[in-house]
Amino acid sequence: VTTCMAKKKGIRVIITVECTEARGEGLTPSRYTTEKNRKNTPDRLEVMKYNKYLRKHTLHRELKK
């Protein structure tokens, strides 16, 4: 039986992206979880995703942990 001493932090991390438009208007923001590669995208992730409350595609930004 082999035991793992210490796990190294992985390059791929799970992040949450939140709608910026709904947050500005004070409405319910839509949130999605996704994975990103820390090596390829060290800065905050920005993606166009569908907001079901506004019923349109809006800009979603990565949240701080």
Buried (B, 14 or more C-beta within 10 A) or exposed (E): EEEEEEEEEEEEEEBBBBBBBBEEEEEEBBEBEEEBEEEEEEEEEEEEBEBEEBEEEBEBBBEEE
